[in-house]
Amino acid sequence: MENYRISKQQWLQKFLDLPNGIPSDDTFRRVVEKLDHKILEQKLAQGVKQLIGPVCQQVIPIYGKSLRGSYDA
């Protein structure tokens, strides 16, 4: 989160008035802690479904050994 805010500071300032700069990662953490996690999960799931649409109905095979790094280099 901190790396993102630092890398996107100029872009974010186009949309937000940030007189004290971009909030720290501690501030983001405190805000997220106050959120209702069940509602957040529902909203994120709805957003993802809208973004990927019919792909949700497809099986996407993932080769686990590659993900775990147990393949030959």
N, CA, C, O and CB atoms as a CASP TS submission, in Angstrom:
PFRMAT TS
TARGET T0000
AUTHOR 0000-0000-0000
METHOD Language model
MODEL 1
PARENT N/A
ATOM      1  N   MET     1       0.839  -1.179   0.000  1.00  0.00           N
ATOM      2  CA  MET     1       0.000   0.000   0.000  1.00  0.00           C
ATOM      3  C   MET     1       0.890   1.251   0.000  1.00  0.00           C
ATOM      4  O   MET     1       0.632   2.214  -0.722  1.00  0.00           O
ATOM      5  CB  MET     1      -0.958  -0.006   1.223  1.00  0.00           C
ATOM      6  N   GLU     2       1.925   1.211   0.814  1.00  0.00           N
ATOM      7  CA  GLU     2       2.795   2.384   0.906  1.00  0.00           C
ATOM      8  C   GLU     2       3.520   2.641  -0.410  1.00  0.00           C
ATOM      9  O   GLU     2       3.617   3.786  -0.853  1.00  0.00           O
ATOM     10  CB  GLU     2       3.809   2.205   2.035  1.00  0.00           C
ATOM     11  N   ASN     3       4.028   1.587  -1.032  1.00  0.00           N
ATOM     12  CA  ASN     3       4.724   1.747  -2.317  1.00  0.00           C
ATOM     13  C   ASN     3       3.791   2.316  -3.374  1.00  0.00           C
ATOM     14  O   ASN     3       4.193   3.156  -4.179  1.00  0.00           O
ATOM     15  CB  ASN     3       5.297   0.403  -2.793  1.00  0.00           C
ATOM     16  N   TYR     4       2.534   1.853  -3.371  1.00  0.00           N
ATOM     17  CA  TYR     4       1.556   2.353  -4.335  1.00  0.00           C
ATOM     18  C   TYR     4       1.312   3.841  -4.119  1.00  0.00           C
ATOM     19  O   TYR     4       1.324   4.617  -5.074  1.00  0.00           O
ATOM     20  CB  TYR     4       0.232   1.571  -4.223  1.00  0.00           C
ATOM     21  N   ARG     5       1.093   4.243  -2.874  1.00  0.00           N
ATOM     22  CA  ARG     5       0.789   5.656  -2.614  1.00  0.00           C
ATOM     23  C   ARG     5       1.954   6.552  -2.995  1.00  0.00           C
ATOM     24  O   ARG     5       1.754   7.670  -3.471  1.00  0.00           O
ATOM     25  CB  ARG     5       0.434   5.865  -1.143  1.00  0.00           C
ATOM     26  N   ILE     6       3.160   6.071  -2.789  1.00  0.00           N
ATOM     27  CA  ILE     6       4.334   6.865  -3.155  1.00  0.00           C
ATOM     28  C   ILE     6       4.457   6.964  -4.675  1.00  0.00           C
ATOM     29  O   ILE     6       4.728   8.037  -5.213  1.00  0.00           O
ATOM     30  CB  ILE     6       5.617   6.249  -2.552  1.00  0.00           C
ATOM     31  N   SER     7       4.256   5.842  -5.359  1.00  0.00           N
ATOM     32  CA  SER     7       4.422   5.846  -6.816  1.00  0.00           C
ATOM     33  C   SER     7       3.310   6.606  -7.534  1.00  0.00           C
ATOM     34  O   SER     7       3.516   7.082  -8.651  1.00  0.00           O
ATOM     35  CB  SER     7       4.474   4.424  -7.331  1.00  0.00           C
ATOM     36  N   LYS     8       2.140   6.727  -6.917  1.00  0.00           N
ATOM     37  CA  LYS     8       0.986   7.376  -7.557  1.00  0.00           C
ATOM     38  C   LYS     8       0.628   8.731  -6.953  1.00  0.00           C
ATOM     39  O   LYS     8      -0.458   9.250  -7.214  1.00  0.00           O
ATOM     40  CB  LYS     8      -0.210   6.471  -7.472  1.00  0.00           C
ATOM     41  N   GLN     9       1.509   9.305  -6.162  1.00  0.00           N
ATOM     42  CA  GLN     9       1.194  10.544  -5.464  1.00  0.00           C
ATOM     43  C   GLN     9       0.796  11.662  -6.418  1.00  0.00           C
ATOM     44  O   GLN     9      -0.218  12.322  -6.195  1.00  0.00           O
ATOM     45  CB  GLN     9       2.374  10.981  -4.632  1.00  0.00           C
ATOM     46  N   GLN    10       1.556  11.886  -7.456  1.00  0.00           N
ATOM     47  CA  GLN    10       1.232  12.979  -8.386  1.00  0.00           C
ATOM     48  C   GLN    10      -0.107  12.726  -9.074  1.00  0.00           C
ATOM     49  O   GLN    10      -0.896  13.655  -9.250  1.00  0.00           O
ATOM     50  CB  GLN    10       2.348  13.141  -9.443  1.00  0.00           C
ATOM     51  N   TRP    11      -0.370  11.491  -9.461  1.00  0.00           N
ATOM     52  CA  TRP    11      -1.628  11.144 -10.109  1.00  0.00           C
ATOM     53  C   TRP    11      -2.798  11.342  -9.162  1.00  0.00           C
ATOM     54  O   TRP    11      -3.822  11.899  -9.557  1.00  0.00           O
ATOM     55  CB  TRP    11      -1.594   9.705 -10.609  1.00  0.00           C
ATOM     56  N   LEU    12      -2.666  10.892  -7.906  1.00  0.00           N
ATOM     57  CA  LEU    12      -3.739  11.031  -6.925  1.00  0.00           C
ATOM     58  C   LEU    12      -4.052  12.496  -6.622  1.00  0.00           C
ATOM     59  O   LEU    12      -5.204  12.852  -6.374  1.00  0.00           O
ATOM     60  CB  LEU    12      -3.366  10.308  -5.640  1.00  0.00           C
ATOM     61  N   GLN    13      -3.032  13.333  -6.643  1.00  0.00           N
ATOM     62  CA  GLN    13      -3.239  14.747  -6.336  1.00  0.00           C
ATOM     63  C   GLN    13      -4.047  15.457  -7.418  1.00  0.00           C
ATOM     64  O   GLN    13      -4.541  16.561  -7.187  1.00  0.00           O
ATOM     65  CB  GLN    13      -1.903  15.440  -6.156  1.00  0.00           C
ATOM     66  N   LYS    14      -4.189  14.852  -8.583  1.00  0.00           N
ATOM     67  CA  LYS    14      -5.053  15.428  -9.614  1.00  0.00           C
ATOM     68  C   LYS    14      -6.525  15.326  -9.219  1.00  0.00           C
ATOM     69  O   LYS    14      -7.345  16.136  -9.650  1.00  0.00           O
ATOM     70  CB  LYS    14      -4.820  14.728 -10.959  1.00  0.00           C
ATOM     71  N   PHE    15      -6.858  14.323  -8.395  1.00  0.00           N
ATOM     72  CA  PHE    15      -8.249  14.046  -8.036  1.00  0.00           C
ATOM     73  C   PHE    15      -8.583  14.393  -6.587  1.00  0.00           C
ATOM     74  O   PHE    15      -9.750  14.598  -6.250  1.00  0.00           O
ATOM     75  CB  PHE    15      -8.551  12.597  -8.279  1.00  0.00           C
ATOM     76  N   LEU    16      -7.568  14.460  -5.735  1.00  0.00           N
ATOM     77  CA  LEU    16      -7.790  14.674  -4.304  1.00  0.00           C
ATOM     78  C   LEU    16      -7.026  15.882  -3.814  1.00  0.00           C
ATOM     79  O   LEU    16      -5.907  16.145  -4.253  1.00  0.00           O
ATOM     80  CB  LEU    16      -7.384  13.442  -3.504  1.00  0.00           C
ATOM     81  N   ASP    17      -7.636  16.612  -2.902  1.00  0.00           N
ATOM     82  CA  ASP    17      -6.930  17.690  -2.230  1.00  0.00           C
ATOM     83  C   ASP    17      -6.185  17.061  -1.061  1.00  0.00           C
ATOM     84  O   ASP    17      -6.802  16.593  -0.105  1.00  0.00           O
ATOM     85  CB  ASP    17      -7.912  18.829  -1.753  1.00  0.00           C
ATOM     86  N   LEU    18      -4.862  17.051  -1.138  1.00  0.00           N
ATOM     87  CA  LEU    18      -4.044  16.402  -0.121  1.00  0.00           C
ATOM     88  C   LEU    18      -3.072  17.408   0.495  1.00  0.00           C
ATOM     89  O   LEU    18      -1.872  17.349   0.228  1.00  0.00           O
ATOM     90  CB  LEU    18      -3.276  15.206  -0.724  1.00  0.00           C
ATOM     91  N   PRO    19      -3.580  18.333   1.317  1.00  0.00           N
ATOM     92  CA  PRO    19      -2.711  19.371   1.874  1.00  0.00           C
ATOM     93  C   PRO    19      -1.605  18.813   2.769  1.00  0.00           C
ATOM     94  O   PRO    19      -0.561  19.447   2.922  1.00  0.00           O
ATOM     95  CB  PRO    19      -3.539  20.356   2.659  1.00  0.00           C
ATOM     96  N   ASN    20      -1.816  17.647   3.357  1.00  0.00           N
ATOM     97  CA  ASN    20      -0.808  17.040   4.234  1.00  0.00           C
ATOM     98  C   ASN    20      -0.139  15.836   3.579  1.00  0.00           C
ATOM     99  O   ASN    20       0.503  15.032   4.256  1.00  0.00           O
ATOM    100  CB  ASN    20      -1.445  16.620   5.557  1.00  0.00           C
ATOM    101  N   GLY    21      -0.289  15.715   2.269  1.00  0.00           N
ATOM    102  CA  GLY    21       0.292  14.582   1.565  1.00  0.00           C
ATOM    103  C   GLY    21      -0.635  13.380   1.593  1.00  0.00           C
ATOM    104  O   GLY    21      -1.740  13.450   2.133  1.00  0.00           O
ATOM    105  N   ILE    22      -0.189  12.291   1.019  1.00  0.00           N
ATOM    106  CA  ILE    22      -0.977  11.064   0.991  1.00  0.00           C
ATOM    107  C   ILE    22      -0.903  10.421   2.370  1.00  0.00           C
ATOM    108  O   ILE    22       0.170  10.370   2.972  1.00  0.00           O
ATOM    109  CB  ILE    22      -0.467  10.083  -0.117  1.00  0.00           C
ATOM    110  N   PRO    23      -2.019   9.936   2.871  1.00  0.00           N
ATOM    111  CA  PRO    23      -2.018   9.320   4.207  1.00  0.00           C
ATOM    112  C   PRO    23      -1.041   8.145   4.291  1.00  0.00           C
ATOM    113  O   PRO    23      -0.752   7.478   3.298  1.00  0.00           O
ATOM    114  CB  PRO    23      -3.429   8.845   4.571  1.00  0.00           C
ATOM    115  N   SER    24      -0.550   7.919   5.490  1.00  0.00           N
ATOM    116  CA  SER    24       0.414   6.843   5.705  1.00  0.00           C
ATOM    117  C   SER    24      -0.275   5.490   5.682  1.00  0.00           C
ATOM    118  O   SER    24      -1.503   5.398   5.706  1.00  0.00           O
ATOM    119  CB  SER    24       1.150   7.037   7.031  1.00  0.00           C
ATOM    120  N   ASP    25       0.539   4.442   5.637  1.00  0.00           N
ATOM    121  CA  ASP    25      -0.017   3.095   5.662  1.00  0.00           C
ATOM    122  C   ASP    25      -0.763   2.825   6.970  1.00  0.00           C
ATOM    123  O   ASP    25      -1.708   2.037   6.989  1.00  0.00           O
ATOM    124  CB  ASP    25       1.095   2.063   5.467  1.00  0.00           C
ATOM    125  N   ASP    26      -0.351   3.466   8.055  1.00  0.00           N
ATOM    126  CA  ASP    26      -1.069   3.318   9.327  1.00  0.00           C
ATOM    127  C   ASP    26      -2.484   3.887   9.233  1.00  0.00           C
ATOM    128  O   ASP    26      -3.423   3.317   9.787  1.00  0.00           O
ATOM    129  CB  ASP    26      -0.298   4.015  10.461  1.00  0.00           C
ATOM    130  N   THR    27      -2.633   4.995   8.542  1.00  0.00           N
ATOM    131  CA  THR    27      -3.958   5.597   8.369  1.00  0.00           C
ATOM    132  C   THR    27      -4.843   4.679   7.527  1.00  0.00           C
ATOM    133  O   THR    27      -6.008   4.457   7.860  1.00  0.00           O
ATOM    134  CB  THR    27      -3.844   6.995   7.708  1.00  0.00           C
ATOM    135  N   PHE    28      -4.288   4.146   6.436  1.00  0.00           N
ATOM    136  CA  PHE    28      -5.051   3.208   5.622  1.00  0.00           C
ATOM    137  C   PHE    28      -5.476   1.994   6.457  1.00  0.00           C
ATOM    138  O   PHE    28      -6.607   1.524   6.344  1.00  0.00           O
ATOM    139  CB  PHE    28      -4.222   2.758   4.402  1.00  0.00           C
ATOM    140  N   ARG    29      -4.562   1.492   7.294  1.00  0.00           N
ATOM    141  CA  ARG    29      -4.867   0.336   8.142  1.00  0.00           C
ATOM    142  C   ARG    29      -6.012   0.640   9.086  1.00  0.00           C
ATOM    143  O   ARG    29      -6.917  -0.178   9.249  1.00  0.00           O
ATOM    144  CB  ARG    29      -3.635  -0.088   8.940  1.00  0.00           C
ATOM    145  N   ARG    30      -5.981   1.812   9.711  1.00  0.00           N
ATOM    146  CA  ARG    30      -7.047   2.185  10.650  1.00  0.00           C
ATOM    147  C   ARG    30      -8.396   2.295   9.943  1.00  0.00           C
ATOM    148  O   ARG    30      -9.423   1.898  10.495  1.00  0.00           O
ATOM    149  CB  ARG    30      -6.710   3.514  11.340  1.00  0.00           C
ATOM    150  N   VAL    31      -8.396   2.826   8.738  1.00  0.00           N
ATOM    151  CA  VAL    31      -9.648   2.938   7.976  1.00  0.00           C
ATOM    152  C   VAL    31     -10.177   1.550   7.628  1.00  0.00           C
ATOM    153  O   VAL    31     -11.364   1.275   7.804  1.00  0.00           O
ATOM    154  CB  VAL    31      -9.433   3.770   6.683  1.00  0.00           C
ATOM    155  N   VAL    32      -9.305   0.680   7.138  1.00  0.00           N
ATOM    156  CA  VAL    32      -9.733  -0.668   6.754  1.00  0.00           C
ATOM    157  C   VAL    32     -10.232  -1.441   7.969  1.00  0.00           C
ATOM    158  O   VAL    32     -11.173  -2.225   7.851  1.00  0.00           O
ATOM    159  CB  VAL    32      -8.579  -1.430   6.079  1.00  0.00           C
ATOM    160  N   GLU    33      -9.621  -1.235   9.132  1.00  0.00           N
ATOM    161  CA  GLU    33     -10.072  -1.917  10.347  1.00  0.00           C
ATOM    162  C   GLU    33     -11.494  -1.526  10.728  1.00  0.00           C
ATOM    163  O   GLU    33     -12.209  -2.318  11.343  1.00  0.00           O
ATOM    164  CB  GLU    33      -9.130  -1.609  11.500  1.00  0.00           C
ATOM    165  N   LYS    34     -11.907  -0.326  10.373  1.00  0.00           N
ATOM    166  CA  LYS    34     -13.251   0.162  10.713  1.00  0.00           C
ATOM    167  C   LYS    34     -14.320  -0.364   9.759  1.00  0.00           C
ATOM    168  O   LYS    34     -15.509  -0.308  10.073  1.00  0.00           O
ATOM    169  CB  LYS    34     -13.270   1.681  10.707  1.00  0.00           C
ATOM    170  N   LEU    35     -13.911  -0.870   8.604  1.00  0.00           N
ATOM    171  CA  LEU    35     -14.865  -1.347   7.611  1.00  0.00           C
ATOM    172  C   LEU    35     -15.498  -2.660   8.057  1.00  0.00           C
ATOM    173  O   LEU    35     -14.875  -3.457   8.759  1.00  0.00           O
ATOM    174  CB  LEU    35     -14.181  -1.522   6.251  1.00  0.00           C
ATOM    175  N   ASP    36     -16.735  -2.873   7.643  1.00  0.00           N
ATOM    176  CA  ASP    36     -17.401  -4.156   7.856  1.00  0.00           C
ATOM    177  C   ASP    36     -16.851  -5.105   6.803  1.00  0.00           C
ATOM    178  O   ASP    36     -17.129  -4.949   5.614  1.00  0.00           O
ATOM    179  CB  ASP    36     -18.982  -4.031   7.767  1.00  0.00           C
ATOM    180  N   HIS    37     -16.078  -6.080   7.235  1.00  0.00           N
ATOM    181  CA  HIS    37     -15.360  -6.945   6.303  1.00  0.00           C
ATOM    182  C   HIS    37     -16.291  -7.805   5.453  1.00  0.00           C
ATOM    183  O   HIS    37     -15.961  -8.118   4.309  1.00  0.00           O
ATOM    184  CB  HIS    37     -14.410  -7.831   7.061  1.00  0.00           C
ATOM    185  N   LYS    38     -17.438  -8.191   5.988  1.00  0.00           N
ATOM    186  CA  LYS    38     -18.375  -8.994   5.205  1.00  0.00           C
ATOM    187  C   LYS    38     -18.955  -8.183   4.049  1.00  0.00           C
ATOM    188  O   LYS    38     -19.082  -8.685   2.932  1.00  0.00           O
ATOM    189  CB  LYS    38     -19.505  -9.523   6.100  1.00  0.00           C
ATOM    190  N   ILE    39     -19.306  -6.927   4.323  1.00  0.00           N
ATOM    191  CA  ILE    39     -19.833  -6.054   3.267  1.00  0.00           C
ATOM    192  C   ILE    39     -18.735  -5.758   2.242  1.00  0.00           C
ATOM    193  O   ILE    39     -18.992  -5.757   1.038  1.00  0.00           O
ATOM    194  CB  ILE    39     -20.388  -4.728   3.871  1.00  0.00           C
ATOM    195  N   LEU    40     -17.528  -5.509   2.712  1.00  0.00           N
ATOM    196  CA  LEU    40     -16.411  -5.255   1.804  1.00  0.00           C
ATOM    197  C   LEU    40     -16.184  -6.455   0.890  1.00  0.00           C
ATOM    198  O   LEU    40     -15.969  -6.291  -0.311  1.00  0.00           O
ATOM    199  CB  LEU    40     -15.128  -4.936   2.597  1.00  0.00           C
ATOM    200  N   GLU    41     -16.231  -7.655   1.451  1.00  0.00           N
ATOM    201  CA  GLU    41     -16.054  -8.863   0.653  1.00  0.00           C
ATOM    202  C   GLU    41     -17.150  -8.985  -0.407  1.00  0.00           C
ATOM    203  O   GLU    41     -16.865  -9.329  -1.554  1.00  0.00           O
ATOM    204  CB  GLU    41     -16.050 -10.102   1.557  1.00  0.00           C
ATOM    205  N   GLN    42     -18.393  -8.707  -0.033  1.00  0.00           N
ATOM    206  CA  GLN    42     -19.508  -8.773  -0.976  1.00  0.00           C
ATOM    207  C   GLN    42     -19.327  -7.772  -2.115  1.00  0.00           C
ATOM    208  O   GLN    42     -19.503  -8.110  -3.286  1.00  0.00           O
ATOM    209  CB  GLN    42     -20.833  -8.511  -0.253  1.00  0.00           C
ATOM    210  N   LYS    43     -18.974  -6.540  -1.758  1.00  0.00           N
ATOM    211  CA  LYS    43     -18.813  -5.497  -2.772  1.00  0.00           C
ATOM    212  C   LYS    43     -17.651  -5.801  -3.708  1.00  0.00           C
ATOM    213  O   LYS    43     -17.753  -5.578  -4.915  1.00  0.00           O
ATOM    214  CB  LYS    43     -18.602  -4.142  -2.106  1.00  0.00           C
ATOM    215  N   LEU    44     -16.546  -6.307  -3.164  1.00  0.00           N
ATOM    216  CA  LEU    44     -15.414  -6.648  -4.014  1.00  0.00           C
ATOM    217  C   LEU    44     -15.773  -7.797  -4.956  1.00  0.00           C
ATOM    218  O   LEU    44     -15.395  -7.786  -6.128  1.00  0.00           O
ATOM    219  CB  LEU    44     -14.194  -7.020  -3.157  1.00  0.00           C
ATOM    220  N   ALA    45     -16.503  -8.787  -4.441  1.00  0.00           N
ATOM    221  CA  ALA    45     -16.929  -9.907  -5.280  1.00  0.00           C
ATOM    222  C   ALA    45     -17.840  -9.419  -6.404  1.00  0.00           C
ATOM    223  O   ALA    45     -17.704  -9.867  -7.543  1.00  0.00           O
ATOM    224  CB  ALA    45     -17.651 -10.974  -4.433  1.00  0.00           C
ATOM    225  N   GLN    46     -18.761  -8.514  -6.103  1.00  0.00           N
ATOM    226  CA  GLN    46     -19.641  -7.956  -7.129  1.00  0.00           C
ATOM    227  C   GLN    46     -18.838  -7.222  -8.191  1.00  0.00           C
ATOM    228  O   GLN    46     -19.099  -7.360  -9.385  1.00  0.00           O
ATOM    229  CB  GLN    46     -20.670  -7.012  -6.499  1.00  0.00           C
ATOM    230  N   GLY    47     -17.861  -6.441  -7.749  1.00  0.00           N
ATOM    231  CA  GLY    47     -17.028  -5.695  -8.685  1.00  0.00           C
ATOM    232  C   GLY    47     -16.220  -6.604  -9.587  1.00  0.00           C
ATOM    233  O   GLY    47     -16.107  -6.355 -10.787  1.00  0.00           O
ATOM    234  N   VAL    48     -15.656  -7.657  -9.016  1.00  0.00           N
ATOM    235  CA  VAL    48     -14.879  -8.603  -9.810  1.00  0.00           C
ATOM    236  C   VAL    48     -15.778  -9.308 -10.820  1.00  0.00           C
ATOM    237  O   VAL    48     -15.383  -9.503 -11.970  1.00  0.00           O
ATOM    238  CB  VAL    48     -14.182  -9.633  -8.898  1.00  0.00           C
ATOM    239  N   LYS    49     -16.979  -9.691 -10.404  1.00  0.00           N
ATOM    240  CA  LYS    49     -17.902 -10.353 -11.332  1.00  0.00           C
ATOM    241  C   LYS    49     -18.251  -9.442 -12.502  1.00  0.00           C
ATOM    242  O   LYS    49     -18.368  -9.903 -13.638  1.00  0.00           O
ATOM    243  CB  LYS    49     -19.183 -10.781 -10.600  1.00  0.00           C
ATOM    244  N   GLN    50     -18.417  -8.154 -12.230  1.00  0.00           N
ATOM    245  CA  GLN    50     -18.719  -7.212 -13.312  1.00  0.00           C
ATOM    246  C   GLN    50     -17.532  -7.061 -14.254  1.00  0.00           C
ATOM    247  O   GLN    50     -17.712  -6.919 -15.463  1.00  0.00           O
ATOM    248  CB  GLN    50     -19.109  -5.845 -12.739  1.00  0.00           C
ATOM    249  N   LEU    51     -16.326  -7.092 -13.708  1.00  0.00           N
ATOM    250  CA  LEU    51     -15.129  -6.917 -14.533  1.00  0.00           C
ATOM    251  C   LEU    51     -14.852  -8.119 -15.420  1.00  0.00           C
ATOM    252  O   LEU    51     -14.510  -7.967 -16.592  1.00  0.00           O
ATOM    253  CB  LEU    51     -13.931  -6.654 -13.656  1.00  0.00           C
ATOM    254  N   ILE    52     -15.001  -9.315 -14.858  1.00  0.00           N
ATOM    255  CA  ILE    52     -14.610 -10.489 -15.631  1.00  0.00           C
ATOM    256  C   ILE    52     -15.778 -11.231 -16.247  1.00  0.00           C
ATOM    257  O   ILE    52     -15.577 -12.141 -17.052  1.00  0.00           O
ATOM    258  CB  ILE    52     -13.843 -11.421 -14.769  1.00  0.00           C
ATOM    259  N   GLY    53     -16.991 -10.861 -15.885  1.00  0.00           N
ATOM    260  CA  GLY    53     -18.197 -11.392 -16.504  1.00  0.00           C
ATOM    261  C   GLY    53     -18.248 -12.890 -16.671  1.00  0.00           C
ATOM    262  O   GLY    53     -18.165 -13.629 -15.690  1.00  0.00           O
ATOM    263  N   PRO    54     -18.384 -13.355 -17.919  1.00  0.00           N
ATOM    264  CA  PRO    54     -18.594 -14.781 -18.165  1.00  0.00           C
ATOM    265  C   PRO    54     -17.412 -15.659 -17.771  1.00  0.00           C
ATOM    266  O   PRO    54     -17.571 -16.873 -17.648  1.00  0.00           O
ATOM    267  CB  PRO    54     -18.899 -14.995 -19.609  1.00  0.00           C
ATOM    268  N   VAL    55     -16.255 -15.089 -17.574  1.00  0.00           N
ATOM    269  CA  VAL    55     -15.101 -15.890 -17.179  1.00  0.00           C
ATOM    270  C   VAL    55     -15.365 -16.572 -15.836  1.00  0.00           C
ATOM    271  O   VAL    55     -14.792 -17.624 -15.550  1.00  0.00           O
ATOM    272  CB  VAL    55     -13.832 -15.011 -17.098  1.00  0.00           C
ATOM    273  N   CYS    56     -16.228 -15.976 -15.016  1.00  0.00           N
ATOM    274  CA  CYS    56     -16.572 -16.558 -13.717  1.00  0.00           C
ATOM    275  C   CYS    56     -17.133 -17.961 -13.863  1.00  0.00           C
ATOM    276  O   CYS    56     -16.984 -18.778 -12.953  1.00  0.00           O
ATOM    277  CB  CYS    56     -17.577 -15.677 -12.991  1.00  0.00           C
ATOM    278  N   GLN    57     -17.767 -18.258 -14.974  1.00  0.00           N
ATOM    279  CA  GLN    57     -18.399 -19.554 -15.193  1.00  0.00           C
ATOM    280  C   GLN    57     -17.428 -20.583 -15.757  1.00  0.00           C
ATOM    281  O   GLN    57     -17.784 -21.755 -15.878  1.00  0.00           O
ATOM    282  CB  GLN    57     -19.578 -19.402 -16.125  1.00  0.00           C
ATOM    283  N   GLN    58     -16.227 -20.182 -16.100  1.00  0.00           N
ATOM    284  CA  GLN    58     -15.262 -21.086 -16.707  1.00  0.00           C
ATOM    285  C   GLN    58     -14.290 -21.627 -15.659  1.00  0.00           C
ATOM    286  O   GLN    58     -14.022 -20.983 -14.645  1.00  0.00           O
ATOM    287  CB  GLN    58     -14.496 -20.375 -17.827  1.00  0.00           C
ATOM    288  N   VAL    59     -13.777 -22.810 -15.926  1.00  0.00           N
ATOM    289  CA  VAL    59     -12.732 -23.380 -15.085  1.00  0.00           C
ATOM    290  C   VAL    59     -11.397 -22.906 -15.643  1.00  0.00           C
ATOM    291  O   VAL    59     -11.125 -23.060 -16.834  1.00  0.00           O
ATOM    292  CB  VAL    59     -12.814 -24.953 -15.037  1.00  0.00           C
ATOM    293  N   ILE    60     -10.585 -22.344 -14.799  1.00  0.00           N
ATOM    294  CA  ILE    60      -9.272 -21.865 -15.225  1.00  0.00           C
ATOM    295  C   ILE    60      -8.225 -22.746 -14.537  1.00  0.00           C
ATOM    296  O   ILE    60      -7.993 -22.605 -13.336  1.00  0.00           O
ATOM    297  CB  ILE    60      -9.067 -20.330 -14.872  1.00  0.00           C
ATOM    298  N   PRO    61      -7.588 -23.656 -15.292  1.00  0.00           N
ATOM    299  CA  PRO    61      -6.609 -24.554 -14.669  1.00  0.00           C
ATOM    300  C   PRO    61      -5.337 -23.799 -14.291  1.00  0.00           C
ATOM    301  O   PRO    61      -4.837 -22.967 -15.048  1.00  0.00           O
ATOM    302  CB  PRO    61      -6.268 -25.718 -15.615  1.00  0.00           C
ATOM    303  N   ILE    62      -4.844 -24.103 -13.132  1.00  0.00           N
ATOM    304  CA  ILE    62      -3.610 -23.481 -12.645  1.00  0.00           C
ATOM    305  C   ILE    62      -2.667 -24.610 -12.250  1.00  0.00           C
ATOM    306  O   ILE    62      -3.034 -25.488 -11.469  1.00  0.00           O
ATOM    307  CB  ILE    62      -3.884 -22.500 -11.429  1.00  0.00           C
ATOM    308  N   TYR    63      -1.473 -24.586 -12.780  1.00  0.00           N
ATOM    309  CA  TYR    63      -0.493 -25.623 -12.491  1.00  0.00           C
ATOM    310  C   TYR    63       0.216 -25.254 -11.196  1.00  0.00           C
ATOM    311  O   TYR    63       1.076 -24.373 -11.185  1.00  0.00           O
ATOM    312  CB  TYR    63       0.526 -25.790 -13.667  1.00  0.00           C
ATOM    313  N   GLY    64      -0.134 -25.910 -10.127  1.00  0.00           N
ATOM    314  CA  GLY    64       0.344 -25.565  -8.790  1.00  0.00           C
ATOM    315  C   GLY    64       1.833 -25.679  -8.596  1.00  0.00           C
ATOM    316  O   GLY    64       2.418 -24.905  -7.839  1.00  0.00           O
ATOM    317  N   LYS    65       2.476 -26.650  -9.277  1.00  0.00           N
ATOM    318  CA  LYS    65       3.915 -26.813  -9.071  1.00  0.00           C
ATOM    319  C   LYS    65       4.682 -25.583  -9.540  1.00  0.00           C
ATOM    320  O   LYS    65       5.676 -25.198  -8.924  1.00  0.00           O
ATOM    321  CB  LYS    65       4.421 -28.056  -9.806  1.00  0.00           C
ATOM    322  N   SER    66       4.230 -24.972 -10.617  1.00  0.00           N
ATOM    323  CA  SER    66       4.894 -23.750 -11.090  1.00  0.00           C
ATOM    324  C   SER    66       4.716 -22.620 -10.100  1.00  0.00           C
ATOM    325  O   SER    66       5.640 -21.844  -9.859  1.00  0.00           O
ATOM    326  CB  SER    66       4.352 -23.333 -12.457  1.00  0.00           C
ATOM    327  N   LEU    67       3.520 -22.526  -9.525  1.00  0.00           N
ATOM    328  CA  LEU    67       3.256 -21.469  -8.567  1.00  0.00           C
ATOM    329  C   LEU    67       4.108 -21.618  -7.315  1.00  0.00           C
ATOM    330  O   LEU    67       4.510 -20.623  -6.712  1.00  0.00           O
ATOM    331  CB  LEU    67       1.790 -21.456  -8.199  1.00  0.00           C
ATOM    332  N   ARG    68       4.383 -22.852  -6.925  1.00  0.00           N
ATOM    333  CA  ARG    68       5.143 -23.111  -5.702  1.00  0.00           C
ATOM    334  C   ARG    68       6.643 -23.111  -5.960  1.00  0.00           C
ATOM    335  O   ARG    68       7.424 -23.227  -5.015  1.00  0.00           O
ATOM    336  CB  ARG    68       4.725 -24.440  -5.095  1.00  0.00           C
ATOM    337  N   GLY    69       7.061 -22.986  -7.198  1.00  0.00           N
ATOM    338  CA  GLY    69       8.485 -22.927  -7.504  1.00  0.00           C
ATOM    339  C   GLY    69       9.152 -24.293  -7.549  1.00  0.00           C
ATOM    340  O   GLY    69      10.375 -24.372  -7.439  1.00  0.00           O
ATOM    341  N   SER    70       8.378 -25.390  -7.711  1.00  0.00           N
ATOM    342  CA  SER    70       8.967 -26.725  -7.711  1.00  0.00           C
ATOM    343  C   SER    70       9.173 -27.262  -9.130  1.00  0.00           C
ATOM    344  O   SER    70       9.129 -28.472  -9.351  1.00  0.00           O
ATOM    345  CB  SER    70       8.087 -27.680  -6.919  1.00  0.00           C
ATOM    346  N   TYR    71       9.392 -26.377 -10.069  1.00  0.00           N
ATOM    347  CA  TYR    71       9.635 -26.777 -11.446  1.00  0.00           C
ATOM    348  C   TYR    71      11.123 -26.677 -11.765  1.00  0.00           C
ATOM    349  O   TYR    71      11.873 -26.023 -11.040  1.00  0.00           O
ATOM    350  CB  TYR    71       8.815 -25.910 -12.417  1.00  0.00           C
ATOM    351  N   ASP    72      11.539 -27.306 -12.818  1.00  0.00           N
ATOM    352  CA  ASP    72      12.939 -27.235 -13.245  1.00  0.00           C
ATOM    353  C   ASP    72      13.198 -25.918 -13.954  1.00  0.00           C
ATOM    354  O   ASP    72      12.428 -25.515 -14.826  1.00  0.00           O
ATOM    355  CB  ASP    72      13.296 -28.420 -14.169  1.00  0.00           C
ATOM    356  N   ALA    73      14.261 -25.258 -13.588  1.00  0.00           N
ATOM    357  CA  ALA    73      14.586 -23.973 -14.203  1.00  0.00           C
ATOM    358  C   ALA    73      15.295 -24.158 -15.524  1.00  0.00           C
ATOM    359  O   ALA    73      15.644 -23.177 -16.180  1.00  0.00           O
ATOM    360  CB  ALA    73      15.442 -23.139 -13.272  1.00  0.00           C
TER
END
